[in-house]
Amino acid sequence: MTKPKLREMPRPDISLTSALGLPAVYVKDARKSFGDKEVLRDVSLQIGRGEVVSLIGPSGAGKSTMLRCLALLDTFDSGELAYGNVRVCANEPGSEKTTYDKAAMRQARMRFGIVFQNYNLFPHYTVLKNVMDAPIVVQRRDPKEVEEQARTLLEQLDIADHADKVPDQLSGGQQQRVAIARALCMNPQVIFFDEATSALDPKLTQDMHRLIRRLAKDGMAVGIVTHEMGFAREVSDRIAFLFDGQIVEEGTPEEVLVHPTDERTKRFLANAED
């Protein structure tokens, strides 16, 4: 497989966020519970434009819940969430509960894309239709313009020959590239990856590394949830270690993975090496 070529990809519109000096993603003091179980506790996180941030931690630490809340598939109970200058939710003065702005949620959904671990492709749609659907339905863009962009993305991701196939006719790596093309066709400022390398062989993992770094170079903010420490170290600008619903350590890959200071981080990394 030839490596993805991204030179002609549409750039995200980051002018306003950049001019205001705002992070592409901003989370402050986020909390989330399911019944009596508190899954996220006062989590704060920022992702700047052109930055790759990986979220690591043991199973059950809250990584998936955090990603779902960032993608607006679930909601924080309290705290603040903003995408650039669009504040999605915040606590009302004197209240411990957050209030979501529906109009801001609609705006925010135009600003990010997400590549799920299981890709979430429509099984009865062709590859091309999977990529084109959201820009036409959600963004109400011209179908001819969307098709041109979709075909360009499929070409750049080396899957143009599969445009008329359905997902079941593709390998796991090919399905992942369709999911990436679908996310990029929305021209997002931010893209999230859920376990980006979980089903990939070493060659495809390196291709994914190059793809993510190129997206960041083009100004996109990238958030990754991963169990792969080697991948996180290679691809990330910063790493946040989540344990029992809290970010207990955050820094560069070397600071967190090579010279951690928190005992919980040290134990996790020792077990990850076993």
C-alpha positions in Angstrom: 0.0 0.0 0.0 1.4 3.4 -0.9 1.4 5.9 1.9 -1.4 8.5 2.0 -0.7 11.7 0.1 -2.2 14.7 1.8 -0.7 17.7 0.0 -3.9 18.8 -1.7 -6.3 18.1 1.2 -8.6 21.0 2.1 -7.2 22.9 5.0 -9.4 23.5 8.1 -10.7 27.0 8.6 -8.8 28.0 11.7 -8.4 31.7 11.0 -10.8 32.9 13.8 -9.5 30.5 16.4 -5.9 31.4 15.6 -6.6 35.1 15.6 -8.2 35.0 19.0 -5.4 32.8 20.4 -7.9 30.2 21.6 -7.2 26.5 21.8 -9.1 24.4 19.3 -10.5 22.2 22.2 -11.0 23.5 25.7 -12.2 21.5 28.6 -12.3 22.7 32.2 -13.3 20.9 35.4 -15.4 18.4 33.6 -17.3 15.8 35.7 -19.5 12.9 34.6 -21.3 10.2 36.6 -23.3 7.1 35.7 -25.6 6.6 38.7 -23.4 6.5 41.8 -20.2 5.9 39.9 -18.2 9.1 39.1 -16.4 8.4 35.8 -14.8 11.8 35.2 -13.6 14.1 38.0 -12.6 17.7 37.4 -10.9 16.9 34.1 -9.3 19.8 32.3 -7.6 19.5 28.9 -6.7 21.7 25.9 -5.7 20.9 22.4 -4.1 23.6 20.3 -4.3 23.9 16.5 -1.6 21.9 14.9 -1.1 19.8 18.1 -1.5 16.1 18.7 -2.6 15.1 22.2 -3.0 11.4 23.2 -5.1 10.2 26.1 -3.8 7.1 27.8 -4.7 5.1 30.8 -6.0 1.7 32.1 -9.3 0.3 31.0 -12.1 1.9 33.0 -10.2 5.1 33.6 -12.7 7.2 31.7 -11.0 7.6 28.3 -14.0 6.4 26.2 -16.4 8.5 28.2 -14.2 11.6 27.7 -14.1 11.0 24.0 -17.9 10.5 23.8 -18.4 13.8 25.6 -16.0 15.6 23.4 -17.8 14.3 20.4 -21.1 15.4 21.9 -22.4 11.8 21.9 -22.8 12.3 25.6 -22.8 15.3 28.0 -20.7 16.3 31.0 -22.6 16.8 34.2 -20.6 19.9 35.1 -17.7 21.8 33.7 -17.0 23.8 30.5 -16.4 22.7 26.9 -15.5 25.0 24.0 -14.4 24.5 20.4 -12.4 27.6 19.6 -14.7 30.6 20.2 -17.8 28.4 20.4 -18.6 27.7 24.0 -20.7 24.5 24.1 -21.5 24.3 27.8 -20.7 25.9 31.1 -21.9 26.0 34.6 -24.5 28.6 35.5 -23.3 31.0 38.2 -23.8 29.3 41.6 -24.7 25.9 40.0 -22.8 22.7 39.9 -24.7 21.6 36.8 -23.6 22.5 33.3 -25.9 23.9 30.7 -25.6 23.0 27.0 -26.3 25.6 24.3 -28.0 23.7 21.4 -27.1 26.3 18.8 -23.4 26.1 19.9 -23.6 22.3 19.8 -24.7 22.5 16.1 -21.8 24.9 15.4 -19.3 22.7 17.2 -20.4 19.6 15.3 -19.2 21.4 12.1 -15.8 21.8 13.6 -14.7 18.3 14.5 -14.6 14.8 13.0 -14.2 11.5 14.7 -12.9 8.1 13.5 -14.4 5.4 15.7 -12.6 2.2 16.6 -15.2 0.2 14.7 -15.4 2.9 12.0 -19.2 3.1 12.1 -19.7 3.0 8.3 -23.1 2.6 6.9 -23.1 -1.0 5.7 -25.6 -0.5 2.8 -23.8 2.6 1.4 -20.9 2.5 -1.0 -17.6 3.9 0.0 -18.3 7.1 -1.9 -21.7 7.6 -0.4 -20.3 7.0 3.1 -17.9 9.9 2.6 -20.4 12.2 0.9 -23.4 11.8 3.2 -22.6 14.0 6.2 -21.3 17.1 4.2 -24.5 17.0 2.1 -27.0 16.2 4.9 -25.4 18.1 7.8 -23.6 20.9 6.1 -26.0 21.2 3.2 -23.2 21.6 0.7 -23.5 21.2 -3.1 -23.4 17.5 -4.0 -21.2 18.0 -7.0 -18.6 19.9 -4.9 -18.8 17.2 -2.2 -18.3 14.4 -4.7 -15.3 16.1 -6.1 -13.7 16.5 -2.7 -14.7 13.0 -1.6 -13.0 11.5 -4.7 -9.9 13.5 -4.1 -9.7 12.3 -0.5 -10.2 8.7 -1.6 -7.4 9.1 -4.1 -5.1 10.6 -1.6 -5.8 7.8 0.9 -5.2 5.2 -1.8 -8.8 3.8 -1.9 -10.2 5.4 -5.0 -10.5 2.1 -6.7 -13.0 1.0 -4.0 -15.4 3.9 -4.3 -18.3 1.7 -5.5 -17.8 -1.1 -3.0 -19.7 -1.5 0.3 -17.8 -1.8 3.6 -18.1 -5.6 3.9 -16.0 -5.8 0.7 -13.0 -4.0 2.3 -10.3 -4.9 4.7 -10.1 -3.4 8.2 -7.4 -1.0 7.1 -9.4 0.1 4.1 -12.5 0.7 6.2 -10.5 2.8 8.5 -9.3 5.0 5.6 -12.9 5.4 4.4 -13.8 6.6 8.0 -10.9 9.0 7.9 -12.0 10.3 4.4 -15.5 10.7 5.8 -14.3 12.8 8.7 -12.0 14.9 6.6 -14.7 15.6 4.0 -16.4 17.8 6.7 -13.3 20.1 6.7 -12.9 19.9 10.5 -10.6 22.0 12.7 -10.3 19.0 15.1 -10.2 15.3 14.5 -10.5 12.6 17.1 -9.2 9.0 16.8 -10.5 6.2 19.0 -7.8 3.5 19.2 -6.4 4.5 15.8 -4.0 1.5 15.5 -5.9 -1.3 17.3 -6.4 -3.4 14.2 -3.4 -2.3 12.1 -0.2 -4.2 11.2 3.1 -2.3 11.7 3.2 -1.0 8.1 -0.3 0.5 8.4 0.5 1.8 11.8 3.4 3.8 10.3 1.1 5.1 7.6 -1.3 6.2 10.3 1.6 8.0 12.1 2.5 9.9 8.9 -1.1 10.8 8.3 -1.7 12.2 11.8 1.5 14.2 11.7 0.6 15.7 8.3 -2.9 16.7 9.5 -1.3 18.5 12.5 1.3 20.2 10.2 -1.7 21.5 8.2 -3.1 23.1 11.3 -5.6 20.6 12.5 -5.9 19.7 16.2 -5.8 15.9 16.8 -7.0 14.1 19.8 -6.2 10.3 20.2 -7.4 7.7 22.7 -4.9 4.8 22.6 -3.6 1.8 24.5 -0.5 1.7 22.2 2.3 3.4 24.2 4.8 3.2 21.3 2.4 4.9 18.9 1.5 7.6 21.5 5.2 8.3 22.1 5.9 8.7 18.4 2.9 10.7 17.2 2.1 12.9 20.2 3.1 16.4 21.1 1.6 15.9 24.6 0.2 12.9 26.5 -2.4 13.0 29.3 -2.6 10.0 31.6 -6.1 9.4 32.9 -6.5 7.3 36.0 -9.8 6.7 37.9 -11.5 9.6 36.1 -8.7 12.1 36.7 -5.8 13.4 34.6 -3.0 12.7 37.1 0.0 13.4 34.8 0.4 15.5 31.6 3.4 16.5 29.5 5.6 15.6 26.6 5.9 12.0 25.6 9.3 11.9 27.3 8.0 13.5 30.5 5.1 11.1 30.8 6.4 7.9 29.3 10.1 8.0 30.1 10.3 10.1 33.2 6.9 10.0 34.9 6.6 11.5 38.4 3.3 10.1 39.6 3.4 6.6 41.1 0.2 5.6 39.3 1.7 6.5 36.0 4.8 4.4 36.8 2.7 1.4 37.8 0.6 1.6 34.6 3.7 1.9 32.3 5.4 -1.0 34.1 2.3 -3.2 33.6 2.0 -2.1 29.9 5.5 -3.3 29.3 4.8 -6.8 30.7 
